[in-house]
Amino acid sequence: MAKISIITPARDRSDLIGETIESVIKQTEQDWQLIVVDDHSSPKDKTEEVIKDFKDNRILYYKLTDENGKGISAARNFGIMIAETELITFLDSDDLCYPERIELTLKEFLEKKPDLTYGNLKRWDPQTNEVTDQLSQFQPANFDFARFKELDYIPMGTVTTKRSILLEFPFNSFFRRAEDYDLLMRLAKRGYKFHYIDQPLIKYRRHEGSITKEKKLLFNYGRMVKNNYQVVRDE
């Protein structure tokens, strides 16, 4: 059995997901399982064909049906349900893993015994190949609940936690955005132990789709999360 499952939701990503998968295959730790959950891609999308071309039985492909919901939360929850390992990590279909991402994560779980780990990232522009640090206001650091209540600085694409936790506290499909902040806030409120890995674990790909998403995030779903957990401020 693999040591860790990587959950990757995808929608119309056949042009990018091959590079994402290659970054997983190049991991220094090879004992993993990659679960790609196709979230209602268009008929023209070729994600399934791209995955089959790798001919790697560690890579599993599933199409999310209407019965199982729609959206990134539903796709992640589906992947969690079918995962075969206790450790679950997440990777967006347009981002890249640094080669030691899985090795570093497994080492932290072995040595620090956390409930959840997260790390840093680099922002990557594939047009210029420029790699830069995360924006200063979102720079990850050791977990600080007071700061986290004000700002989601944990990159979900670096998070690893336990399947048993995620089955008890699944992603909330109500949230079209900030679903990761909602989940992490619920876990933090319940006292789960968060541990920061002070290394870049992924390259966050900046492209038209991701920039549009960044702009849409100006609508403050994060504020909605904070309002839902206002009671946390008084604890």
N, C-alpha and C positions, 0 to 999 in steps of 0.2 A: 504494500500500500504506500502511496505517496505520503510525504510529510506535510504538505500544505496544498491547498486548493486556491487557485487564482480565478476570481470571478470577473468576467469581462462582458458587460452588456454591449450590444452593437446594433446600430440601425443605419443602413445604407453606408457602410464603412469599407466596402471592398477595395476602395482605392488606397486605404491607409492601414487596414488591420494586418496586412502581411508583415509590415515593418514592426508593428507592435508584437506580433507573435515571434518574429526573429529575435527580438530583444529578450523574450522569455527563454527561447531555446539556447541562447548564449549565456545563461546563468551559470555561475560557478557551482551552484548547488543544482543538481539535475533531478532530484527526487520530488517532482511537483506534478500537479494535475491542473490543466488550464480548461476552464469551462466557459465557452463563448455562448451567450444567450442572445439570439437574434430577436430584437424587439420590433417586430412588424416592419421589416425592411420592405422596400418596394419590389415588385416582380423583376425589375431590371438589375437589382443588386446581385453581386456575385460572391458575397461573403462565404457562402457554403463551399463554393468551388475553390476559393483561395485556401480555405482550411484543409480541404481534402488533398490539395496539391502537396501539403507538407508531409503527408503519409506518416504521421506521428500519433500513436495510439494514446499518448498522454493528453492530446488535445481533443476535447469533446465539444460537439456542436448541437445546440438545441434551438428550435424555433418556439418562441413564446406564443401560445394560443390565446385567443380572446378569453377563454375560460380562466387562464392564469393571470389575466390583467394586462395592462399596458403601461409603458413608461419605465424609467430607470430603476425605480424602487421595486416594481413587480419583477423586473428582470433579475435584479440582484437577489431578491428573496427566493426566486425559483432556483437560481444557481446554488444558493446556500442549502436549500432543501435536498438537492441531489448530490451535493459534495460528499466525498468519501473520507474526508479528513476532519480532525478537530480544529486545526488552524485554517482560517479563511483570510485571504487578502484580496484586495481590489485593484483593478487596473482598467482605466478607460481605453476604449478601442482606438484612440488616436495618440496615446502617450507611449513612451518607451521606458523600459526598466534599465537602470544601470546594472552591469553584470553581477555585482555582489549583493543586489537587493535581497534576494531570498536567503542567501547565506547569512547576512548580517541580521536579518529578522529572526531566523531560527536560533541564532546564537543568543540574541537578547531574551527570547522566551526561555531558553535553557538556563541562562545565568541569572536573569533578573526576576523571573517568575511573574511577569505582569499579566493583566487581563487583556491589555490592548497596547500595541505599539504604533507609533507613527514616526515619520522622518521628514527630512527636508526635500526640496525639489529644485530643479533648475528650469528656467523658462527658455524654450528653444524656438527660434524662428527658422524653419527649414528653407526659406527663400534665401536667407543670407548666411545660414549656419551659425548665427550668433547665439551664444548661450549666456544667459544672465541669471543673477540671483533672483529669488522670489522678491516681490515688492515688499518694501520695508515694513509697511503696516501689517502685512500678513506673514511676516517671517516666523516660522515655527521656533519653538523653544521648549524648555522643560515645562511640564504641564502646570498651569496656573489657573485655578478655577475662576478667580476673580476676573482675570483677563479674558478667559474663554466665554464668560457670561456676556461680555461686551463685544467680542469679535471672534468669528470662527477662523482661527489661524492653523487648523489642522488639515492638511491636504488629504482628502479621502483616498486618493490614489496611492497613498503610502501606508494606509491603515491596515493592520492585521489584528484579528481578534479571534475568539473561540466560537465555533459553530454552536455550541450549547447556549452561549449568550445570545447569539443572533436569532436562534430559534425562539427564545423567550422574548426578545426585543427586536422584532423585524423592522425593516424600513417602513415608514409610513407613506403609503402611496397617495395620500391626500396632497402632499407637498410636491408641486411640479419642480420646484427648485429648493435648495437648502435642506433636502431630505437627509443629507449627511450630517448637517448641523443638528437637526432634530434628533437623529439617532444618538449622536455623540453626547448631546446634552442630557438625554435620558440616562445614558450609561454613567456619565459623570455624576449626575444627581444621586444615583444609587450607590456611589462609592467605589465603582470599579477602578482598578489601578491602571493608570495610563503611564506609559514610559516612552520618552523621546529618544530616537536614534539620531545622533548629531552627524548625519551623513546625507547627501542627496541620494534618494532612492529611485527617483524617476525624472525623466525629462518631460515637462509639460509642453506639448506641441501648440504653438500659437499659429492659428490659421484662420481663415474666414469664419468657419463655424465656431471656433472657440472664442474669437473676439466678439462675435455676435452674442454669444452666451454671457461673456463678461459684461457687455452693455446691458443685457436684460437683467442681470443681477442687480442693477441699480434700483430696480423695484425690490424693496427691502423685505424679502422672505425671511431673512435673518431676524428682522424686527418681530415678525410674526412668531418665530420660534421663541425669542426672548420673552414676548408677552405671554406665551403659553406657560413659561416656566418662571414667571415673575416671583413666585413663592420662593425660588431658590435664593433670591437676594436676601431674604430674611432668615435663612437658616444659618 
